[in-house]
Amino acid sequence: MLLKCGDTPYHGFFLIEYGYLLFGEFMENNHIQDFESFETVDLKRFFNALRRGSLLIILGLLLGMGAAYLGSKLQTPIYAATTQVMVARSNSQGPVTDITQQLSSQQVAQTYVELLSQDWVRDNVSALVGGDRIQESQIKISAATNTQIIRITVEDSDPLRAITIADKLVIVLADQNESIQSTRYTDTEVSLDLQITELETKIAELQAELDKAADDALTNEIANVEKNINETQAGISATQAEIDKLNEVRDASRADFLLQTTQSRLAQGQSLLAQQLLNYQAMQDRLTTDPQVQQDPSLATEIQSQMAELGVSINDTRAQIDLLEKEAAWLAPYTEEGAITKALTDATETLAYQQGLLASFQTLYTKLLVTGKASDTTDQITTIEKNLTLYQQIYLNALNNREALRLARMQNVTNVVQLNPAVASNSPIRPRVLFNTVLGGLAGLILSVTIILLMNSLDTTLKTRDDVERVLGLPILGYSLHVENSEDENSGPHVVRLPRSPASEAFRSLRTNLDYIAVDKPLKSVLISSPGASEGKTTVAINLAAIIAQSGKRVILVDADLRRPRTHRELGLNNRVGLSDVFLEKISLKDAIQPWDSLGLSVITSGGLPPNPAELLASEKMRHILDELESMFDFVVVDSTPTIVTDSQLIAARADGVLLILSPGSTQAESARTTVEQYRHVGARLLGVVMNNVQAGQSYYGGYAPYTYYTYSQTGTGKPIKNRKAGKNGKIKLPWQKTQAVKKSESE
């Protein structure tokens, strides 16, 4: 709900907020010194925290190393391939015709570094290499200082692909550099290339014509040689046959005999031929004139068949007559003496000539086949060769012109030279398992230490004697070791059940410290209180009263907690009547006193719970009750409420002193400081602090540690001390803050 002040209701909200700011500033100004003293970095405290958190530190180290190692192993290995490129400039001394000649070496190198960084370069290389598109992060390009050398590093999961990418980058750079720098030479070079192409085509055509003409000449010459060889071989055969026949005749007399024999056979053949012709004519006449033949077809057919057979015989006879005539004509010259010898000599000479001619023809034939070239050049071949030589000369001139053009271009173009082929690393550059593992361990170590120090810094609870003295400015009068409640709720104080336990020794030490405090000013009554609930004030009050009673004094324990009384349950007493009934004068003070055991310990329970406990405890009646009890007993112990309610403050000034019960690791510093201020505001005498629920083995209570190692006997019906977890306020405890069990003692 907003307060309405001024013109708008928001002004009330601003006033409320401003009031809170003023109140906060007031509180900060009054207590800044206490908090500064508490929050000051205590190196010893931090070192102790690190020592206690050694397990967490080791765990953080191992987890960091393990996570880094596992993460590194799960990563895909990345390999790097490296190559170097030198940007070589022209040494031409001529006029500057290219912009790169006006740049320094470093500027040229940086220009090409920027060129290599373009997206289209990676796209072209990706097309050449194949696979996934090359990312910008995969390529690292740098120019060496004051040099023309560019270093190219390519990273990829495949070392061979990394090498290919690096080499292709150089190729793409060189091609693009060539394309960019040689633009103005393109037209002339294209014209020369076109002319060269046309000349190459014409030269190829002339060469084809020359080859065809040469092939035709070779084919014709081979055919002529083959014809000559065949004719020569035929002549040789005829001459050899002539020689053989002459050798058979041998001399003139045999030639004469053979001539006569041949002439005789010729005459017989001629007579036979004449008779065959007459017979053939007779058959032909009969076939045409004989009526019987004309009427009988079969007879005509038979005559025709005989005529055909006779015609064949006539032809054979004629052929034989021709041979005999030739034989007679051949023998006639050799009937003379010496004619055969002369004929043999002539035939032998002719045969030798023919054989030599055949060998020359065969040699020429073999040469033509082996060389594939005609021995004679024709006019057509000569003409084609002249034309071919002319075009070849023109072609060479065009090539020279193109090379001159390229030379002129090279003098004005920066060259890109790969100094060495790309080489991939033998081992992956990422992940570096060992380095990552060490780094992960270091990170885990730093994180665990940070957590420990942060939790230690954010923990504003009171733990040690130094904390109490800095924040509260009060001495610690004693420690109360943590004790487990007995299974029997009415079993009584721990110091009675186990008088030789470390906890009992701690209460004896507290009793001794109270005796020393009472040297100057007698201490008859003590108020027991705590900043918050469940910090053990009732347990301390009961055991303190019992331990003082064990020293021989008459002690009265008053349960002044009229809101949540517990004393009667701890001691097994009846709470039907008590302190509240004395206020109402239902019973007398003496009737409200209940003796407990034979120790000299008496108890006044709380009685019924009144609706106005604060008014009762603030009344004069309460002062009279305390005065009367101090006169009746040697020592009065008052168990009051925590300071979260005002009951304890109302009677604190009426007691001789106040013992503040704190639970280490649970009581907040601000709560304890506020409690002390409240008691000081009412004029109470703060005797000191009792640290309750001290855990055995906690290092920050080293001054009281010897008690935790004593062995003791079970003298009562209870059980040995057992630890329980500290921090009833629900704070999260680190591993070193967890309690450890106290060893059970052996029976005495």
C-alpha positions in Angstrom: 0.0 0.0 0.0 1.4 3.4 -1.0 1.4 6.4 1.4 -0.1 9.5 -0.1 2.1 12.4 0.5 2.2 15.5 -1.7 0.5 15.6 -5.1 0.9 11.9 -6.0 0.9 8.6 -4.1 4.4 7.8 -5.4 5.9 10.4 -3.1 5.1 8.2 -0.1 6.9 5.3 -1.7 10.0 7.5 -2.3 9.9 8.6 1.4 9.8 5.0 2.6 12.7 4.0 0.3 14.7 7.1 1.5 14.0 6.1 5.1 15.4 2.6 4.4 18.5 4.1 2.9 19.0 6.4 5.9 18.6 3.5 8.2 21.0 1.4 6.3 23.6 4.2 6.2 23.2 4.6 10.0 23.7 0.9 10.6 26.7 0.8 8.3 28.3 3.8 10.0 27.9 2.2 13.4 29.1 -1.2 12.6 31.5 -0.8 9.7 34.5 -1.4 11.9 33.2 -4.7 13.3 32.6 -6.1 9.8 35.9 -4.8 8.4 37.7 -6.6 11.2 35.7 -9.7 10.5 36.1 -9.6 6.7 39.8 -8.8 6.8 41.6 -11.5 4.9 43.2 -13.9 7.3 45.9 -15.8 5.4 46.2 -18.3 8.2 42.5 -18.9 8.1 42.6 -19.4 4.3 45.6 -21.7 4.5 43.7 -23.8 7.1 40.7 -23.8 4.8 42.9 -25.0 1.9 44.4 -27.7 4.1 40.9 -28.9 5.3 39.8 -28.8 1.6 42.7 -30.9 0.3 40.3 -33.6 -0.6 38.2 -31.2 -2.7 41.3 -29.8 -4.3 42.6 -33.2 -5.3 39.1 -34.1 -6.6 39.0 -30.9 -8.6 42.4 -31.6 -10.0 41.6 -35.1 -11.0 38.2 -34.2 -12.4 39.7 -31.3 -14.4 42.4 -33.5 -15.8 40.0 -36.3 -16.6 37.5 -34.0 -18.3 40.2 -32.4 -20.3 41.8 -35.7 -21.3 38.4 -37.2 -22.3 37.4 -34.1 -24.2 40.7 -34.1 -26.0 40.4 -37.8 -26.9 36.8 -37.2 -28.3 37.9 -34.3 -30.5 38.8 -34.9 -34.1 42.5 -34.7 -34.7 43.6 -31.7 -36.7 46.8 -31.8 -38.8 48.6 -28.8 -40.3 50.4 -28.6 -43.7 52.8 -25.7 -44.3 54.3 -24.3 -47.4 56.2 -21.1 -48.3 55.7 -18.8 -51.3 58.1 -16.1 -52.5 56.7 -13.2 -54.3 59.6 -12.4 -56.8 59.5 -9.0 -58.4 60.9 -8.2 -61.9 64.5 -6.7 -62.1 63.6 -4.7 -65.3 65.3 -1.4 -65.5 62.9 0.0 -68.0 60.0 2.4 -67.4 57.4 1.5 -64.7 54.5 -0.1 -66.5 52.9 -1.9 -63.6 51.6 -0.7 -60.2 53.4 -3.4 -58.3 56.7 -1.9 -59.3 55.8 1.1 -57.2 55.2 -1.0 -54.0 57.8 -2.0 -51.5 58.5 -5.7 -50.9 56.5 -5.8 -47.7 53.6 -4.1 -49.4 53.7 -6.6 -52.2 53.7 -9.5 -49.8 50.8 -8.0 -47.8 48.9 -7.5 -51.0 49.2 -11.2 -51.9 48.3 -12.2 -48.3 45.1 -10.2 -48.6 44.5 -11.8 -52.0 44.9 -15.3 -50.5 42.4 -14.4 -47.8 39.5 -13.8 -50.3 36.5 -16.1 -50.2 36.6 -16.9 -53.9 40.2 -18.3 -53.5 38.9 -20.8 -51.0 35.9 -21.6 -53.2 38.2 -22.3 -56.2 40.5 -24.5 -54.1 37.4 -26.3 -52.7 36.3 -27.1 -56.3 39.8 -28.4 -57.1 40.2 -30.5 -54.0 36.7 -31.7 -53.5 35.0 -32.6 -50.3 33.6 -30.1 -47.8 33.9 -26.4 -48.3 37.2 -24.9 -46.9 36.5 -22.6 -44.0 38.3 -19.4 -43.3 39.6 -20.7 -39.9 41.4 -23.6 -41.7 43.8 -21.3 -43.5 46.4 -19.1 -41.8 48.4 -16.8 -44.0 51.2 -14.5 -42.8 54.1 -12.6 -44.4 57.5 -12.7 -42.9 58.7 -9.3 -41.8 60.8 -7.4 -44.3 60.8 -10.3 -46.7 58.9 -11.3 -49.8 58.1 -14.8 -48.3 54.5 -15.7 -47.5 53.8 -18.6 -45.1 50.7 -20.7 -45.7 49.4 -23.0 -43.1 46.4 -25.2 -43.7 44.6 -27.2 -41.0 42.4 -30.2 -41.8 41.4 -33.5 -40.2 43.1 -35.3 -43.2 46.8 -34.6 -43.5 46.8 -35.5 -47.2 43.9 -33.2 -47.9 45.7 -30.4 -45.9 48.8 -30.9 -48.2 46.6 -30.8 -51.3 44.8 -27.6 -50.2 48.1 -25.9 -49.4 49.5 -26.8 -52.9 46.3 -25.8 -54.7 46.3 -22.5 -52.9 49.6 -21.7 -54.5 48.4 -22.8 -57.9 45.2 -20.7 -57.7 47.2 -17.7 -56.5 49.7 -18.1 -59.3 46.9 -18.5 -61.9 45.0 -15.5 -60.6 48.2 -13.4 -60.4 48.9 -14.3 -64.0 45.4 -13.5 -65.1 45.3 -10.1 -63.3 48.8 -8.9 -64.3 48.7 -9.9 -67.9 45.4 -8.3 -69.0 46.9 -5.7 -71.3 48.8 -8.3 -73.2 45.8 -10.5 -73.8 44.6 -9.1 -77.2 48.1 -9.3 -78.9 48.7 -12.7 -77.4 45.3 -14.0 -78.6 46.0 -12.7 -82.1 49.4 -14.4 -82.1 47.9 -17.6 -80.8 45.3 -17.5 -83.5 47.9 -17.0 -86.2 50.0 -19.8 -84.7 47.0 -22.1 -84.7 46.3 -21.3 -88.4 49.9 -21.9 -89.3 49.9 -25.2 -87.4 46.8 -26.3 -89.3 48.3 -25.3 -92.7 51.6 -27.0 -91.8 49.7 -30.1 -90.8 47.8 -30.1 -94.1 51.0 -29.7 -96.1 52.7 -32.4 -94.0 49.7 -34.7 -94.7 50.0 -34.0 -98.5 53.7 -34.6 -98.4 53.2 -37.8 -96.5 50.6 -38.9 -99.0 52.8 -38.1 -102.0 55.7 -39.8 -100.5 53.5 -42.8 -99.7 52.2 -42.9 -103.3 55.7 -42.7 -104.7 56.8 -45.4 -102.4 53.9 -47.6 -103.3 54.5 -47.2 -107.0 58.2 -47.8 -106.7 57.5 -50.9 -104.6 55.0 -52.2 -107.2 57.6 -51.7 -110.0 60.3 -53.4 -108.1 57.9 -56.3 -107.3 57.1 -56.5 -111.1 60.7 -56.6 -112.0 61.4 -59.2 -109.4 58.6 -61.4 -110.8 59.7 -61.0 -114.4 63.3 -61.7 -113.5 62.4 -64.8 -111.6 60.3 -66.0 -114.6 63.3 -65.3 -116.9 65.6 -67.2 -114.6 63.2 -70.2 -114.6 63.0 -70.2 -118.4 66.8 -69.9 -118.7 67.2 -72.7 -116.2 64.8 -74.9 -118.1 66.6 -74.1 -121.4 69.9 -75.2 -119.8 68.3 -78.4 -118.5 67.0 -79.3 -122.0 70.4 -78.6 -123.6 72.1 -80.8 -121.0 69.7 -83.6 -121.9 70.5 -83.3 -125.6 74.3 -83.2 -124.9 75.6 -83.2 -128.5 74.7 -82.8 -132.3 74.2 -86.5 -133.0 71.7 -86.9 -130.2 70.1 -83.7 -131.3 69.8 -85.2 -134.8 68.3 -88.4 -133.4 65.8 -86.5 -131.3 64.9 -84.3 -134.3 64.1 -87.3 -136.5 62.1 -88.9 -133.7 60.2 -85.7 -133.2 59.5 -85.4 -137.0 58.3 -89.0 -137.1 55.9 -88.4 -134.3 54.9 -85.2 -135.9 54.0 -87.0 -139.1 52.0 -89.6 -137.2 50.2 -86.9 -135.4 49.3 -85.1 -138.6 48.0 -88.3 -140.1 45.9 -89.0 -137.0 44.6 -85.4 -137.1 43.6 -85.8 -140.7 41.7 -89.1 -140.0 40.0 -87.5 -136.9 38.8 -84.5 -139.0 37.4 -86.9 -141.7 35.5 -88.9 -139.0 34.2 -85.7 -137.5 33.0 -84.5 -140.9 31.3 -87.9 -141.6 29.4 -87.7 -138.3 28.4 -84.2 -139.0 27.1 -85.2 -142.5 25.2 -88.1 -141.1 23.7 -86.0 -138.4 22.3 -83.6 -141.0 21.5 -85.9 -143.9 20.7 -89.4 -142.5 16.8 -89.7 -142.1 17.2 -92.4 -139.5 19.2 -90.1 -137.3 16.7 -87.3 -137.8 13.9 -89.6 -136.8 15.7 -91.2 -133.9 16.6 -88.5 -131.3 18.5 -90.9 -129.2 20.7 -91.8 -132.1 21.3 -88.2 -132.9 22.2 -87.6 -129.3 24.6 -90.5 -129.3 26.2 -89.1 -132.5 26.5 -85.7 -130.9 28.2 -87.2 -127.9 30.7 -89.0 -130.1 31.4 -85.8 -132.0 32.1 -84.0 -128.7 34.5 -86.7 -127.6 36.1 -86.6 -131.0 36.4 -82.8 -130.9 38.3 -83.1 -127.6 40.7 -85.7 -129.2 41.2 -83.4 -132.2 42.2 -80.5 -129.9 44.6 -82.8 -128.0 46.1 -84.0 -131.2 46.5 -80.4 -132.4 48.2 -79.4 -129.1 50.6 -82.4 -129.4 51.4 -81.5 -133.0 52.2 -77.9 -131.9 54.5 -79.1 -129.2 56.2 -81.5 -131.6 56.6 -78.7 -134.2 58.2 -76.5 -131.5 60.4 -79.3 -130.4 61.5 -80.0 -134.0 62.1 -76.3 -134.6 64.2 -76.1 -131.3 66.3 -79.2 -132.2 67.0 -78.3 -135.8 69.7 -75.7 -135.0 71.5 -78.0 -132.6 72.1 -80.7 -135.2 75.2 -78.9 -136.2 78.5 -79.6 -134.4 79.3 -77.1 -131.5 75.8 -75.5 -131.6 74.8 -77.1 -128.2 78.0 -76.1 -126.5 77.6 -72.5 -127.7 73.9 -72.5 -126.6 74.8 -73.8 -123.1 77.4 -71.1 -122.7 75.0 -68.3 -123.8 72.3 -69.7 -121.5 74.6 -69.9 -118.5 75.7 -66.3 -119.0 72.1 -65.2 -119.3 71.2 -67.0 -116.1 74.0 -65.3 -114.1 72.9 -61.9 -115.3 69.3 -62.6 -114.5 70.3 -63.7 -111.0 72.3 -60.6 -110.3 69.5 -58.4 -111.5 67.1 -60.3 -109.2 69.4 -59.7 -106.2 69.6 -55.9 -106.9 65.8 -55.8 -107.2 65.4 -57.6 -103.9 67.8 -55.3 -102.1 65.9 -52.3 -103.4 62.7 -53.8 -102.3 64.0 -54.4 -98.7 65.3 -50.9 -98.5 62.0 -49.4 -99.5 60.2 -51.5 -96.9 62.6 -50.6 -94.1 63.1 -46.9 -94.8 59.5 -46.3 -95.9 60.8 -43.7 -98.3 61.0 -43.7 -102.1 64.4 -43.5 -103.6 63.4 -41.1 -106.3 61.7 -37.6 -105.6 58.8 -36.6 -107.7 58.0 -33.0 -108.9 54.9 -33.1 -106.7 57.0 -33.9 -103.6 59.5 -31.2 -104.4 56.7 -28.6 -104.6 55.0 -29.6 -101.4 58.4 -29.6 -99.5 59.1 -26.0 -100.6 55.6 -24.8 -99.4 56.0 -26.7 -96.1 59.4 -25.1 -95.5 57.9 -21.6 -96.1 55.1 -22.1 -93.7 57.4 -23.5 -91.0 59.6 -20.4 -91.2 56.5 -18.2 -90.8 55.4 -20.4 -87.8 58.8 -20.0 -86.1 58.6 -16.2 -86.5 55.2 -16.2 -84.9 56.5 -18.3 -82.0 59.4 -15.9 -81.5 57.0 -13.0 -81.5 54.8 -14.7 -78.8 57.8 -15.4 -76.6 59.0 -11.9 -77.0 55.6 -10.7 -75.8 55.7 -13.1 -72.9 59.1 -11.9 -72.0 57.9 -8.3 -72.0 55.0 -9.3 -69.8 57.3 -11.2 -67.4 59.4 -8.1 -66.9 56.4 -6.2 -65.5 54.7 -9.0 -63.6 55.3 -10.2 -60.1 56.1 -13.9 -60.0 54.7 -16.3 -57.4 57.1 -19.1 -56.7 56.5 -22.0 -54.3 59.7 -22.5 -52.3 58.9 -26.0 -51.1 56.1 -28.5 -51.4 53.6 -28.5 -48.6 54.5 -30.8 -45.7 52.1 -32.1 -43.1 52.9 -32.5 -39.4 53.5 -36.0 -38.3 51.3 -35.6 -35.2 48.0 -33.6 -34.8 48.4 -30.0 -33.7 45.0 -30.2 -32.0 44.0 -31.4 -29.6 47.2 -31.4 -27.5 46.2 -34.1 -25.1 49.0 -33.6 -22.6 48.8 -29.8 -22.6 45.0 -29.9 -22.4 45.2 -32.4 -19.5 47.6 -30.3 -17.6 45.6 -27.2 -18.4 42.4 -28.9 -17.3 44.0 -30.1 -14.1 45.2 -26.5 -13.4 41.7 -25.2 -14.1 40.2 -27.8 -11.8 42.7 -26.9 -9.2 42.0 -23.2 -9.5 38.3 -23.8 -9.5 38.4 -25.9 -6.4 40.6 -23.5 -4.6 38.3 -20.6 -5.6 35.3 -22.5 -4.4 37.0 -23.2 -1.1 38.1 -19.6 -0.6 34.8 -18.2 -1.8 32.8 -20.4 0.6 35.2 -19.6 3.4 34.8 -15.9 2.6 31.0 -16.0 2.3 30.7 -18.0 5.5 30.0 -15.3 8.1 29.5 -17.7 11.0 31.6 -17.7 14.0 34.0 -20.6 14.1 37.2 -19.8 16.1 38.3 -17.9 19.2 39.7 -15.2 17.0 36.3 -14.7 15.3 34.6 -14.3 18.6 37.2 -11.9 20.0 37.2 -9.8 16.7 33.4 -9.6 16.3 32.1 -9.7 19.9 35.1 -8.5 22.0 34.3 -11.2 24.5 36.5 -13.9 26.0 35.7 -17.6 25.5 35.2 -19.1 28.9 34.8 -22.6 27.8 33.9 -25.2 25.2 31.0 -27.7 25.3 31.6 -30.8 23.3 28.7 -32.0 21.3 26.8 -34.8 23.1 24.0 -37.0 21.7 20.7 -37.0 23.6 20.2 -40.1 25.6 17.6 -42.6 24.4 15.9 -42.1 27.7 14.6 -38.5 27.7 14.6 -38.4 31.5 18.2 -39.6 31.9 19.5 -36.3 33.3 22.6 -34.2 32.6 25.5 -35.7 30.6 28.0 -34.8 33.4 26.1 -37.0 35.7 25.7 -39.9 33.3 29.3 -39.8 32.1 31.3 -37.9 34.6 34.7 -38.9 33.1 33.8 -38.1 29.5 35.6 -35.3 27.6 32.3 -33.3 27.7 32.2 -33.5 31.4 35.8 -32.3 31.6 34.8 -29.4 29.4 32.1 -28.3 31.8 34.5 -28.6 34.7 36.8 -26.2 32.9 33.9 -23.8 32.4 33.1 -24.0 36.1 36.7 -23.2 37.0 36.7 -20.2 34.6 33.6 -18.9 36.3 35.2 -19.2 39.7 38.1 -17.1 38.5 35.7 -14.4 37.2 34.0 -14.2 40.7 37.2 -13.4 42.5 36.7 -9.6 42.6 32.9 -9.6 42.5 30.9 -12.6 43.9 28.9 -14.4 41.2 25.7 -15.7 42.5 23.5 -15.9 39.4 24.1 -16.6 35.8 21.8 -16.1 32.9 22.2 -18.6 30.0 21.1 -17.4 26.6 22.0 -17.7 22.9 21.5 -15.6 19.7 19.2 -18.2 18.1 17.2 -21.3 18.8 18.7 -24.8 18.9 22.1 -23.7 19.9 22.2 -25.8 23.1 21.6 -23.2 25.8 19.3 -25.5 27.8 21.8 -28.4 27.6 24.6 -26.1 28.8 22.5 -24.6 31.6 21.6 -28.1 32.9 25.1 -29.5 32.7 26.6 -26.3 34.2 24.2 -26.4 37.1 24.9 -30.1 37.6 28.7 -29.7 37.4 28.6 -26.8 39.9 26.5 -28.9 42.3 29.1 -31.7 42.0 31.6 -29.2 43.5 29.5 -29.2 46.8 27.5 -26.0 46.2 23.8 -25.7 46.5 22.6 -24.8 43.0 19.2 -23.8 41.8 18.3 -24.1 38.0 15.5 -21.8 37.0 13.7 -22.4 33.7 12.8 -18.8 32.6 11.9 -19.9 29.1 8.2 -19.3 29.3 7.7 -19.9 25.6 9.4 -23.3 24.8 10.6 -24.8 28.1 12.7 -28.0 28.0 14.4 -28.3 31.4 11.6 -30.4 32.9 11.8 -32.9 30.0 15.6 -33.1 30.2 15.5 -33.8 33.9 12.3 -35.8 34.0 10.5 -33.4 36.3 6.8 -32.5 36.6 5.9 -29.2 35.1 2.4 -28.8 36.4 3.5 -26.0 38.6 6.5 -23.7 38.3 7.8 -20.2 37.8 4.6 -18.9 36.1 2.6 -20.1 39.1 4.9 -18.2 41.4 4.2 -15.0 39.5 0.5 -15.7 39.8 1.0 -16.5 43.5 -0.7 -19.8 43.2 2.1 -21.4 45.1 5.1 -20.0 47.1 8.6 -19.9 45.8 9.7 -22.7 48.1 6.9 -24.9 47.0 7.9 -24.4 43.3 11.4 -25.7 44.0 11.9 -29.4 43.0 15.1 -31.2 44.2 16.9 -33.4 41.6 18.9 -36.3 42.8 21.2 -36.0 45.8 23.8 -33.6 44.3 22.4 -30.5 45.9 20.8 -29.5 42.6 17.3 -28.0 42.7 15.1 -26.9 39.8 12.2 -24.5 39.2 10.5 -25.5 36.0 8.6 -23.0 33.8 5.1 -24.1 34.9 2.2 -23.3 32.6 2.9 -21.1 29.6 1.5 -17.6 30.2 0.1 -15.4 27.4 2.4 -12.5 28.4 5.8 -13.9 29.4 7.7 -10.6 28.6 5.5 -8.7 31.1 6.1 -11.3 33.8 9.8 -11.4 33.4 10.1 -7.6 33.4 8.1 -7.2 36.6 9.6 -6.5 40.0 8.3 -9.9 41.0 11.1 -11.4 39.0 13.7 -9.3 40.8 12.4 -10.5 44.1 12.4 -14.1 43.0 16.0 -13.9 42.0 17.1 -12.1 45.2 15.3 -14.7 47.3 16.9 -17.6 45.4 20.4 -16.0 45.7 19.8 -15.9 49.5 18.6 -19.5 49.6 21.3 -21.1 47.3 24.9 -20.7 46.6 24.5 -20.4 42.9 21.5 -19.6 40.6 21.5 -20.7 36.9 18.7 -19.2 34.8 17.8 -20.8 31.5 16.2 -18.1 29.3 14.9 -17.7 25.8 17.2 -16.9 22.8 17.6 -13.2 22.1 15.4 -13.4 19.1 12.7 -12.6 21.7 13.1 -10.0 24.4 12.5 -12.2 27.4 16.2 -12.8 28.2 17.0 -9.1 27.9 14.4 -8.2 30.5 16.1 -10.3 33.2 19.7 -10.1 32.0 20.5 -6.9 34.0 19.0 -8.5 37.2 21.5 -11.5 37.0 25.1 -11.2 38.1 26.3 -12.2 34.7 25.3 -13.5 31.3 26.8 -16.5 29.5 26.3 -16.4 25.7 26.0 -19.8 24.1 27.3 -20.0 20.5 27.3 -22.9 18.1 30.5 -22.7 16.0 29.8 -22.9 12.3 26.1 -22.2 12.9 25.9 -18.9 14.7 26.0 -15.9 12.4 28.4 -13.1 13.2 25.7 -10.4 12.8 23.2 -12.3 15.0 25.8 -12.7 17.8 27.0 -9.1 17.5 23.3 -7.8 17.7 22.8 -10.0 20.8 25.8 -8.5 22.5 24.7 -5.0 21.7 21.2 -5.7 23.1 22.6 -7.0 26.4 24.9 -4.0 26.7 22.0 -1.7 26.0 20.1 -3.1 29.0 23.2 -2.9 31.2 23.8 -6.7 31.5 27.2 -8.0 32.5 28.5 -10.2 29.8 30.8 -12.8 31.3 31.9 -14.4 28.1 31.1 -17.0 25.5 30.7 -20.7 25.7 31.3 -22.5 22.3 28.7 -25.3 22.3 28.5 -28.4 20.0 32.3 -28.4 19.5 33.1 -31.4 17.2 35.9 -33.7 18.2 38.9 -33.3 15.8 38.0 -29.8 14.5 41.3 -28.0 14.0 40.2 -24.5 15.0 39.6 -25.7 18.6 43.1 -27.0 19.0 43.5 -25.4 22.4 40.8 -27.7 23.7 41.7 -30.8 21.7 43.3 -32.9 24.4 39.8 -33.6 25.9 38.8 -35.4 22.7 41.5 -38.1 23.2 40.6 -39.1 26.8 39.1 -42.5 27.4 36.4 -42.8 29.9 34.0 -45.2 31.6 30.3 -45.3 31.5 29.4 -44.5 35.1 25.8 -43.8 34.5 22.9 -45.3 32.5 23.7 -43.3 29.4 25.9 -44.1 26.5 29.3 -42.8 25.3 29.5 -39.5 23.4 28.6 -39.7 19.8 29.0 -37.0 17.2 26.2 -35.5 15.2 26.3 -33.1 12.2 26.7 -29.5 13.0 24.8 -26.7 11.4 21.2 -27.0 12.4 20.5 -23.8 10.6 20.6 -25.8 7.3 24.0 -24.5 6.1 25.7 -26.6 3.5 28.9 -28.1 5.0 32.0 -28.9 3.1 33.6 -32.3 3.6 36.1 -31.2 6.2 33.2 -29.6 8.2 31.4 -32.9 8.7 31.7 -34.4 12.1 33.7 -37.4 12.9 32.7 -40.0 15.4 34.4 -40.1 18.7 35.9 -43.5 19.5 34.1 -45.6 21.9 36.0 -46.1 25.2 36.7 -49.4 26.6 35.1 -50.3 29.9 37.2 -49.5 32.9 
